[in-house]
Amino acid sequence: MDFEGVLAIFLALIGLPWLIFHYVTKWKQAPKITHEDEQLLDELHMLARRLEDRVNTVERIVAADNPNWKPGIAASEWQPEVRLSKGDYIPDRRN
């Protein structure tokens, strides 16, 4: 047999199973989520829901007071309304 054939058989019979068992062992040794971490995630999830409810309430109040207001506009997309009088110049800031 030539060297490549022996190497291929060795890798198939020894190398591949060793690689698989190595990573299975590493996966089983990985730290698990603790009970305290799970409680913290639950508290953060409840807090996020309460904050979302508050934001929705504020958006409804603002929308009721100002019919031109559009909820959900990202801050980067928002631009203030500018009223120009004749001859005013505003430079282009997009560059």
N, CA, C and O atoms as CSV, one atom per row, in Angstrom:
chain,resi,resn,atom,element,x,y,z
A,1,MET,N,N,0.839,-1.187,0.000
A,1,MET,CA,C,0.000,0.000,0.000
A,1,MET,C,C,0.880,1.245,0.000
A,1,MET,O,O,1.993,1.249,0.527
A,2,ASP,N,N,0.359,2.272,-0.593
A,2,ASP,CA,C,1.104,3.516,-0.595
A,2,ASP,C,C,0.776,4.340,0.662
A,2,ASP,O,O,-0.146,4.014,1.409
A,3,PHE,N,N,1.533,5.385,0.871
A,3,PHE,CA,C,1.433,6.177,2.086
A,3,PHE,C,C,0.080,6.891,2.199
A,3,PHE,O,O,-0.473,6.973,3.296
A,4,GLU,N,N,-0.466,7.410,1.090
A,4,GLU,CA,C,-1.736,8.118,1.126
A,4,GLU,C,C,-2.881,7.201,1.534
A,4,GLU,O,O,-3.786,7.624,2.253
A,5,GLY,N,N,-2.851,5.960,1.087
A,5,GLY,CA,C,-3.894,4.997,1.448
A,5,GLY,C,C,-3.881,4.684,2.935
A,5,GLY,O,O,-4.931,4.633,3.576
A,6,VAL,N,N,-2.675,4.471,3.489
A,6,VAL,CA,C,-2.548,4.191,4.923
A,6,VAL,C,C,-2.999,5.400,5.729
A,6,VAL,O,O,-3.692,5.258,6.736
A,7,LEU,N,N,-2.611,6.577,5.289
A,7,LEU,CA,C,-3.007,7.805,5.985
A,7,LEU,C,C,-4.519,7.988,5.943
A,7,LEU,O,O,-5.119,8.366,6.950
A,8,ALA,N,N,-5.140,7.730,4.811
A,8,ALA,CA,C,-6.588,7.878,4.691
A,8,ALA,C,C,-7.313,6.900,5.611
A,8,ALA,O,O,-8.280,7.274,6.274
A,9,ILE,N,N,-6.854,5.653,5.657
A,9,ILE,CA,C,-7.477,4.657,6.537
A,9,ILE,C,C,-7.284,5.059,8.000
A,9,ILE,O,O,-8.217,4.954,8.797
A,10,PHE,N,N,-6.078,5.520,8.362
A,10,PHE,CA,C,-5.813,5.947,9.737
A,10,PHE,C,C,-6.723,7.102,10.133
A,10,PHE,O,O,-7.307,7.099,11.217
A,11,LEU,N,N,-6.842,8.085,9.252
A,11,LEU,CA,C,-7.693,9.238,9.563
A,11,LEU,C,C,-9.164,8.843,9.666
A,11,LEU,O,O,-9.886,9.371,10.511
A,12,ALA,N,N,-9.610,7.934,8.828
A,12,ALA,CA,C,-11.007,7.521,8.857
A,12,ALA,C,C,-11.328,6.694,10.098
A,12,ALA,O,O,-12.397,6.851,10.687
A,13,LEU,N,N,-10.406,5.808,10.500
A,13,LEU,CA,C,-10.685,4.911,11.620
A,13,LEU,C,C,-10.279,5.473,12.978
A,13,LEU,O,O,-10.906,5.146,13.986
A,14,ILE,N,N,-9.252,6.305,13.030
A,14,ILE,CA,C,-8.758,6.816,14.303
A,14,ILE,C,C,-9.027,8.314,14.440
A,14,ILE,O,O,-9.562,8.749,15.459
A,15,GLY,N,N,-8.672,9.095,13.452
A,15,GLY,CA,C,-8.744,10.554,13.544
A,15,GLY,C,C,-10.156,11.094,13.654
A,15,GLY,O,O,-10.433,11.934,14.511
A,16,LEU,N,N,-11.047,10.627,12.807
A,16,LEU,CA,C,-12.421,11.127,12.808
A,16,LEU,C,C,-13.146,10.811,14.110
A,16,LEU,O,O,-13.739,11.719,14.693
A,17,PRO,N,N,-13.131,9.562,14.599
A,17,PRO,CA,C,-13.783,9.313,15.890
A,17,PRO,C,C,-13.147,10.105,17.041
A,17,PRO,O,O,-13.853,10.587,17.927
A,18,TRP,N,N,-11.811,10.239,17.026
A,18,TRP,CA,C,-11.168,11.019,18.083
A,18,TRP,C,C,-11.652,12.463,18.054
A,18,TRP,O,O,-11.939,13.039,19.104
A,19,LEU,N,N,-11.744,13.051,16.874
A,19,LEU,CA,C,-12.206,14.424,16.739
A,19,LEU,C,C,-13.635,14.572,17.250
A,19,LEU,O,O,-13.942,15.522,17.971
A,20,ILE,N,N,-14.505,13.643,16.881
A,20,ILE,CA,C,-15.905,13.706,17.316
A,20,ILE,C,C,-15.998,13.570,18.827
A,20,ILE,O,O,-16.675,14.372,19.471
A,21,PHE,N,N,-15.334,12.574,19.411
A,21,PHE,CA,C,-15.405,12.387,20.858
A,21,PHE,C,C,-14.749,13.540,21.620
A,21,PHE,O,O,-15.190,13.885,22.717
A,22,HIS,N,N,-13.717,14.130,21.056
A,22,HIS,CA,C,-13.074,15.276,21.696
A,22,HIS,C,C,-14.067,16.425,21.858
A,22,HIS,O,O,-14.188,16.991,22.945
A,23,TYR,N,N,-14.777,16.773,20.784
A,23,TYR,CA,C,-15.705,17.899,20.857
A,23,TYR,C,C,-16.970,17.560,21.630
A,23,TYR,O,O,-17.567,18.455,22.228
A,24,VAL,N,N,-17.404,16.303,21.642
A,24,VAL,CA,C,-18.533,15.909,22.486
A,24,VAL,C,C,-18.160,16.092,23.951
A,24,VAL,O,O,-18.968,16.580,24.741
A,25,THR,N,N,-16.943,15.705,24.317
A,25,THR,CA,C,-16.479,15.880,25.697
A,25,THR,C,C,-16.402,17.352,26.056
A,25,THR,O,O,-16.836,17.742,27.140
A,26,LYS,N,N,-15.861,18.176,25.176
A,26,LYS,CA,C,-15.797,19.623,25.426
A,26,LYS,C,C,-17.190,20.214,25.581
A,26,LYS,O,O,-17.399,21.087,26.423
A,27,TRP,N,N,-18.142,19.755,24.785
A,27,TRP,CA,C,-19.509,20.252,24.834
A,27,TRP,C,C,-20.147,19.895,26.173
A,27,TRP,O,O,-20.851,20.718,26.759
A,28,LYS,N,N,-19.911,18.683,26.660
A,28,LYS,CA,C,-20.490,18.261,27.939
A,28,LYS,C,C,-19.830,18.960,29.119
A,28,LYS,O,O,-20.461,19.110,30.165
A,29,GLN,N,N,-18.570,19.394,28.982
A,29,GLN,CA,C,-17.888,20.094,30.065
A,29,GLN,C,C,-18.208,21.583,30.092
A,29,GLN,O,O,-17.843,22.273,31.044
A,30,ALA,N,N,-18.875,22.083,29.075
A,30,ALA,CA,C,-19.194,23.510,29.007
A,30,ALA,C,C,-20.115,23.886,30.169
A,30,ALA,O,O,-20.961,23.092,30.578
A,31,PRO,N,N,-19.947,25.097,30.695
A,31,PRO,CA,C,-20.778,25.506,31.826
A,31,PRO,C,C,-22.251,25.598,31.425
A,31,PRO,O,O,-22.593,26.059,30.336
A,32,LYS,N,N,-23.088,25.155,32.319
A,32,LYS,CA,C,-24.533,25.190,32.101
A,32,LYS,C,C,-25.095,26.477,32.704
A,32,LYS,O,O,-24.440,27.122,33.522
A,33,ILE,N,N,-26.282,26.838,32.307
A,33,ILE,CA,C,-26.934,28.002,32.876
A,33,ILE,C,C,-27.392,27.649,34.292
A,33,ILE,O,O,-28.001,26.604,34.521
A,34,THR,N,N,-27.090,28.531,35.227
A,34,THR,CA,C,-27.441,28.271,36.625
A,34,THR,C,C,-28.864,28.726,36.894
A,34,THR,O,O,-29.475,29.426,36.086
A,35,HIS,N,N,-29.375,28.317,38.038
A,35,HIS,CA,C,-30.726,28.708,38.428
A,35,HIS,C,C,-30.815,30.228,38.596
A,35,HIS,O,O,-31.816,30.843,38.229
A,36,GLU,N,N,-29.759,30.823,39.156
A,36,GLU,CA,C,-29.739,32.276,39.337
A,36,GLU,C,C,-29.735,33.000,37.987
A,36,GLU,O,O,-30.415,34.012,37.813
A,37,ASP,N,N,-28.961,32.466,37.035
A,37,ASP,CA,C,-28.939,33.065,35.700
A,37,ASP,C,C,-30.314,32.973,35.035
A,37,ASP,O,O,-30.748,33.911,34.366
A,38,GLU,N,N,-30.987,31.853,35.222
A,38,GLU,CA,C,-32.317,31.682,34.642
A,38,GLU,C,C,-33.308,32.659,35.265
A,38,GLU,O,O,-34.155,33.215,34.566
A,39,GLN,N,N,-33.208,32.868,36.574
A,39,GLN,CA,C,-34.085,33.841,37.241
A,39,GLN,C,C,-33.802,35.247,36.732
A,39,GLN,O,O,-34.729,36.023,36.498
A,40,LEU,N,N,-32.526,35.577,36.559
A,40,LEU,CA,C,-32.163,36.895,36.049
A,40,LEU,C,C,-32.710,37.104,34.637
A,40,LEU,O,O,-33.204,38.187,34.325
A,41,LEU,N,N,-32.630,36.096,33.791
A,41,LEU,CA,C,-33.193,36.200,32.440
A,41,LEU,C,C,-34.703,36.400,32.481
A,41,LEU,O,O,-35.250,37.183,31.705
A,42,ASP,N,N,-35.374,35.695,33.383
A,42,ASP,CA,C,-36.824,35.872,33.522
A,42,ASP,C,C,-37.169,37.286,33.971
A,42,ASP,O,O,-38.108,37.893,33.455
A,43,GLU,N,N,-36.400,37.818,34.945
A,43,GLU,CA,C,-36.645,39.178,35.415
A,43,GLU,C,C,-36.402,40.192,34.307
A,43,GLU,O,O,-37.177,41.135,34.149
A,44,LEU,N,N,-35.326,40.005,33.535
A,44,LEU,CA,C,-35.039,40.920,32.432
A,44,LEU,C,C,-36.114,40.852,31.357
A,44,LEU,O,O,-36.461,41.872,30.761
A,45,HIS,N,N,-36.638,39.671,31.108
A,45,HIS,CA,C,-37.711,39.522,30.117
A,45,HIS,C,C,-38.963,40.249,30.584
A,45,HIS,O,O,-39.610,40.938,29.795
A,46,MET,N,N,-39.309,40.103,31.859
A,46,MET,CA,C,-40.491,40.798,32.387
A,46,MET,C,C,-40.280,42.311,32.354
A,46,MET,O,O,-41.201,43.056,32.021
A,47,LEU,N,N,-39.076,42.767,32.695
A,47,LEU,CA,C,-38.777,44.199,32.651
A,47,LEU,C,C,-38.893,44.737,31.225
A,47,LEU,O,O,-39.435,45.822,31.012
A,48,ALA,N,N,-38.390,43.989,30.260
A,48,ALA,CA,C,-38.481,44.413,28.854
A,48,ALA,C,C,-39.938,44.513,28.411
A,48,ALA,O,O,-40.299,45.436,27.681
A,49,ARG,N,N,-40.769,43.581,28.843
A,49,ARG,CA,C,-42.189,43.653,28.480
A,49,ARG,C,C,-42.864,44.861,29.110
A,49,ARG,O,O,-43.671,45.533,28.467
A,50,ARG,N,N,-42.531,45.138,30.380
A,50,ARG,CA,C,-43.128,46.308,31.040
A,50,ARG,C,C,-42.684,47.593,30.353
A,50,ARG,O,O,-43.490,48.501,30.152
A,51,LEU,N,N,-41.405,47.674,29.991
A,51,LEU,CA,C,-40.915,48.863,29.297
A,51,LEU,C,C,-41.568,49.023,27.930
A,51,LEU,O,O,-41.888,50.137,27.516
A,52,GLU,N,N,-41.764,47.915,27.235
A,52,GLU,CA,C,-42.443,47.980,25.938
A,52,GLU,C,C,-43.876,48.466,26.105
A,52,GLU,O,O,-44.357,49.255,25.292
A,53,ASP,N,N,-44.559,48.009,27.139
A,53,ASP,CA,C,-45.919,48.480,27.399
A,53,ASP,C,C,-45.928,49.979,27.696
A,53,ASP,O,O,-46.813,50.703,27.239
A,54,ARG,N,N,-44.941,50.437,28.462
A,54,ARG,CA,C,-44.862,51.864,28.770
A,54,ARG,C,C,-44.619,52.689,27.515
A,54,ARG,O,O,-45.241,53.735,27.328
A,55,VAL,N,N,-43.719,52.226,26.657
A,55,VAL,CA,C,-43.439,52.951,25.414
A,55,VAL,C,C,-44.691,52.994,24.538
A,55,VAL,O,O,-44.997,54.026,23.942
A,56,ASN,N,N,-45.408,51.885,24.459
A,56,ASN,CA,C,-46.644,51.865,23.668
A,56,ASN,C,C,-47.661,52.838,24.232
A,56,ASN,O,O,-48.359,53.510,23.473
A,57,THR,N,N,-47.756,52.926,25.559
A,57,THR,CA,C,-48.684,53.862,26.185
A,57,THR,C,C,-48.288,55.301,25.864
A,57,THR,O,O,-49.144,56.116,25.517
A,58,VAL,N,N,-47.012,55.617,25.976
A,58,VAL,CA,C,-46.545,56.969,25.656
A,58,VAL,C,C,-46.798,57.280,24.183
A,58,VAL,O,O,-47.203,58.393,23.849
A,59,GLU,N,N,-46.565,56.319,23.308
A,59,GLU,CA,C,-46.825,56.551,21.880
A,59,GLU,C,C,-48.304,56.814,21.623
A,59,GLU,O,O,-48.646,57.677,20.815
A,60,ARG,N,N,-49.183,56.082,22.300
A,60,ARG,CA,C,-50.621,56.324,22.131
A,60,ARG,C,C,-51.002,57.709,22.628
A,60,ARG,O,O,-51.804,58.392,21.992
A,61,ILE,N,N,-50.437,58.140,23.762
A,61,ILE,CA,C,-50.744,59.463,24.304
A,61,ILE,C,C,-50.254,60.553,23.363
A,61,ILE,O,O,-50.977,61.509,23.083
A,62,VAL,N,N,-49.037,60.410,22.879
A,62,VAL,CA,C,-48.484,61.419,21.967
A,62,VAL,C,C,-49.274,61.440,20.660
A,62,VAL,O,O,-49.546,62.513,20.120
A,63,ALA,N,N,-49.636,60.289,20.157
A,63,ALA,CA,C,-50.412,60.231,18.909
A,63,ALA,C,C,-51.780,60.868,19.084
A,63,ALA,O,O,-52.303,61.482,18.154
A,64,ALA,N,N,-52.368,60.727,20.279
A,64,ALA,CA,C,-53.672,61.357,20.525
A,64,ALA,C,C,-53.535,62.872,20.594
A,64,ALA,O,O,-54.438,63.593,20.168
A,65,ASP,N,N,-52.412,63.366,21.128
A,65,ASP,CA,C,-52.209,64.809,21.244
A,65,ASP,C,C,-51.749,65.446,19.942
A,65,ASP,O,O,-52.057,66.608,19.676
A,66,ASN,N,N,-51.014,64.695,19.131
A,66,ASN,CA,C,-50.440,65.245,17.902
A,66,ASN,C,C,-50.732,64.279,16.750
A,66,ASN,O,O,-50.037,63.272,16.617
A,67,PRO,N,N,-51.723,64.553,15.929
A,67,PRO,CA,C,-52.075,63.620,14.847
A,67,PRO,C,C,-51.001,63.485,13.775
A,67,PRO,O,O,-51.021,62.506,13.029
A,68,ASN,N,N,-50.062,64.424,13.665
A,68,ASN,CA,C,-49.005,64.337,12.660
A,68,ASN,C,C,-47.821,63.499,13.115
A,68,ASN,O,O,-46.916,63.222,12.328
A,69,TRP,N,N,-47.821,63.098,14.370
A,69,TRP,CA,C,-46.708,62.321,14.916
A,69,TRP,C,C,-46.787,60.897,14.404
A,69,TRP,O,O,-47.862,60.300,14.351
A,70,LYS,N,N,-45.624,60.353,14.025
A,70,LYS,CA,C,-45.581,58.991,13.492
A,70,LYS,C,C,-44.812,58.105,14.464
A,70,LYS,O,O,-43.609,58.298,14.641
A,71,PRO,N,N,-45.467,57.146,15.095
A,71,PRO,CA,C,-44.765,56.276,16.045
A,71,PRO,C,C,-43.791,55.338,15.346
A,71,PRO,O,O,-44.007,54.931,14.204
A,72,GLY,N,N,-42.730,55.006,16.044
A,72,GLY,CA,C,-41.788,54.017,15.545
A,72,GLY,C,C,-40.720,54.562,14.632
A,72,GLY,O,O,-39.988,53.777,14.028
A,73,ILE,N,N,-40.591,55.891,14.497
A,73,ILE,CA,C,-39.549,56.452,13.646
A,73,ILE,C,C,-38.237,56.382,14.404
A,73,ILE,O,O,-38.152,56.831,15.547
A,74,ALA,N,N,-37.224,55.828,13.781
A,74,ALA,CA,C,-35.909,55.737,14.419
A,74,ALA,C,C,-35.318,57.130,14.555
A,74,ALA,O,O,-35.581,58.009,13.735
A,75,ALA,N,N,-34.515,57.326,15.599
A,75,ALA,CA,C,-33.926,58.635,15.854
A,75,ALA,C,C,-33.038,59.083,14.694
A,75,ALA,O,O,-32.951,60.278,14.411
A,76,SER,N,N,-32.382,58.143,14.023
A,76,SER,CA,C,-31.491,58.521,12.922
A,76,SER,C,C,-32.275,58.992,11.699
A,76,SER,O,O,-31.743,59.731,10.870
A,77,GLU,N,N,-33.523,58.574,11.581
A,77,GLU,CA,C,-34.338,58.980,10.439
A,77,GLU,C,C,-35.061,60.297,10.697
A,77,GLU,O,O,-35.482,60.968,9.756
A,78,TRP,N,N,-35.205,60.667,11.962
A,78,TRP,CA,C,-35.956,61.848,12.314
A,78,TRP,C,C,-35.169,63.096,11.986
A,78,TRP,O,O,-33.982,63.198,12.297
A,79,GLN,N,N,-35.837,64.039,11.359
A,79,GLN,CA,C,-35.224,65.330,11.100
A,79,GLN,C,C,-36.237,66.388,11.510
A,79,GLN,O,O,-37.426,66.255,11.220
A,80,PRO,N,N,-35.780,67.432,12.178
A,80,PRO,CA,C,-36.720,68.458,12.621
A,80,PRO,C,C,-37.320,69.202,11.438
A,80,PRO,O,O,-36.709,69.334,10.378
A,81,GLU,N,N,-38.530,69.681,11.656
A,81,GLU,CA,C,-39.188,70.466,10.617
A,81,GLU,C,C,-38.585,71.861,10.639
A,81,GLU,O,O,-38.540,72.502,11.689
A,82,VAL,N,N,-38.127,72.330,9.501
A,82,VAL,CA,C,-37.488,73.637,9.413
A,82,VAL,C,C,-38.343,74.509,8.516
A,82,VAL,O,O,-38.659,74.151,7.381
A,83,ARG,N,N,-38.709,75.659,9.054
A,83,ARG,CA,C,-39.474,76.616,8.255
A,83,ARG,C,C,-38.519,77.724,7.816
A,83,ARG,O,O,-37.911,78.404,8.644
A,84,LEU,N,N,-38.403,77.889,6.527
A,84,LEU,CA,C,-37.474,78.862,5.977
A,84,LEU,C,C,-38.224,80.102,5.516
A,84,LEU,O,O,-39.317,80.035,4.953
A,85,SER,N,N,-37.601,81.210,5.775
A,85,SER,CA,C,-38.127,82.426,5.175
A,85,SER,C,C,-37.331,82.681,3.894
A,85,SER,O,O,-36.311,82.034,3.658
A,86,LYS,N,N,-37.779,83.591,3.096
A,86,LYS,CA,C,-37.152,83.826,1.805
A,86,LYS,C,C,-35.694,84.238,1.984
A,86,LYS,O,O,-35.402,85.166,2.738
A,87,GLY,N,N,-34.768,83.551,1.290
A,87,GLY,CA,C,-33.361,83.884,1.333
A,87,GLY,C,C,-32.553,83.094,2.359
A,87,GLY,O,O,-31.331,83.231,2.401
A,88,ASP,N,N,-33.201,82.268,3.190
A,88,ASP,CA,C,-32.455,81.463,4.163
A,88,ASP,C,C,-31.728,80.336,3.447
A,88,ASP,O,O,-32.198,79.824,2.431
A,89,TYR,N,N,-30.566,79.953,3.994
A,89,TYR,CA,C,-29.762,78.894,3.401
A,89,TYR,C,C,-29.382,77.903,4.494
A,89,TYR,O,O,-28.881,78.288,5.551
A,90,ILE,N,N,-29.630,76.614,4.225
A,90,ILE,CA,C,-29.229,75.553,5.150
A,90,ILE,C,C,-28.278,74.637,4.385
A,90,ILE,O,O,-28.639,74.090,3.343
A,91,PRO,N,N,-27.038,74.470,4.914
A,91,PRO,CA,C,-26.080,73.603,4.196
A,91,PRO,C,C,-26.506,72.142,4.245
A,91,PRO,O,O,-27.196,71.712,5.169
A,92,ASP,N,N,-26.086,71.393,3.244
A,92,ASP,CA,C,-26.357,69.959,3.186
A,92,ASP,C,C,-25.413,69.232,4.141
A,92,ASP,O,O,-24.197,69.308,3.966
A,93,ARG,N,N,-25.943,68.523,5.154
A,93,ARG,CA,C,-25.131,67.869,6.175
A,93,ARG,C,C,-24.992,66.370,5.932
A,93,ARG,O,O,-24.477,65.665,6.800
A,94,ARG,N,N,-25.426,65.866,4.805
A,94,ARG,CA,C,-25.353,64.428,4.544
A,94,ARG,C,C,-23.959,63.983,4.139
A,94,ARG,O,O,-23.708,62.778,4.118
A,95,ASN,N,N,-23.067,64.855,3.827
A,95,ASN,CA,C,-21.728,64.472,3.378
A,95,ASN,C,C,-20.798,64.308,4.521
A,95,ASN,O,O,-19.626,63.987,4.322
